[in-house]
């Protein structure tokens, strides 16, 4: 069997039965007698997924000094994924949309995210879907913007220091069209005549600079790697993660971290309209 691409994971685990494990080094042997302990069970009801975030011109100066504009990081925690001329591999395992009402960036009183939902039948989702209602005026001449976020929950993959780290890849506003193109490309991955499972595909991701009119920002582009699928020994893990995330989403127990949303750029807003 070909050796796994899950970074240092493959170096530690030569037994194919161990290839699906992701995380830190193995726990001490004395913990095995507590493997049926239920203390972790309640945490599954509060899954908050970190995001892949790209450092923009409007990001904080500290963030730009630490990583450089155009770098991709995981937030919260601000772990570096790649610099602006580099890339990384990503395996998406679960897709879902999030509908968000964004405050005007000039508004220093309101929360940046004024309203959000995962419900595609909601009034908020309807405004996100209709270009006529994506901009809405509110107090003091401010304009709120409605946006659908195309979210891909997955894992950093390959020979990378963060290999195995879970994160959400999000396409919204000016990056929405890139997200749609990514969905189309995913559908082109085939096993005979059928579309390959989402969780089986490996993708190359890298920063891409955008310039449309007077709007300039960084987005995340995608390409096909030389080996576009996970290894056989990893299938059980990724499939299990897809099933678990889908269940948590359907039970309304899944959230995306927006703790540093005030640093987000909105330079791409007009580009999507």
C-alpha positions, 0 to 999 in steps of 0.5 A: 500500500502506498504510504500516507501523505498526512505529513509527520503522521505517515512517518510515525505510523508504518502500520496501515491500520494506524494511518487514519489517526490525526493529532498529537503523539500517542497517549501514555499506555496507562490511559488505555484503561480509561478509553471508555470514559464519557467526559469528552462526550458533551463537547461534541455538542459544541463544535466550533470550527476554525477558519482559514483566513488570508491576511489582507491590506486592511488586517491589523498591522500586528498580523501583517508584521507577523505573517505578511499580507497575502499569507493564509493562517488558521484562526483562532490561534493564528497558525501559519498555513502558507506565505503569499507565494506558497501553497498547501494541500487541503481535503474538504470533507463536508460542505455547508452554506452560512448566510450572514448580514454584515454591518457597514465597515464605517459603523464603529458601534454595531457588531460586524456580523449583525445576523447569521444563520445556516437555514436556507429557508430563512428571510436572511438566506433569501436576501443573500440569494437575491442581488436586489436585496443584498444591500440594505440601508440602515441608520446614519447612512450605513449600508448592511450587506447580505452574503452567502458563505460557501463553507468547506470543512476539512483538513490541512493535508500532506507534508505540512507542519499543520497536517491533520489540522481541521479548518473551514475554507470559506468563499463569500462576497468577492470570492463567491464566484471562486467558490462556485468554480471550486464546486464545479471542479469538485464535480469533475472528480470522477470514479468511472462515471460517478462523482468521487466522494467529497472527502476523497479529494486532495486540492492544492490551495494558494493565495491569489491577488485580486484587482477589480476596478478600485477594489484590491484584495487577496483570495484563495485559489485552487489547483489539481495536485499530482496525486488528487486523492487521499490514500486508501488507509485514510478513507475510514477517517475522512469518511467518519469525519464527513458523517460526524460533521453532517450529523452535527450540522443537522442537529444545529450543533456546528458553528464557524469561528468568527471571533476575529471578524473585526479584522476581515476585509470588505474590499471585495464587497462590490466585486460580487454585485 
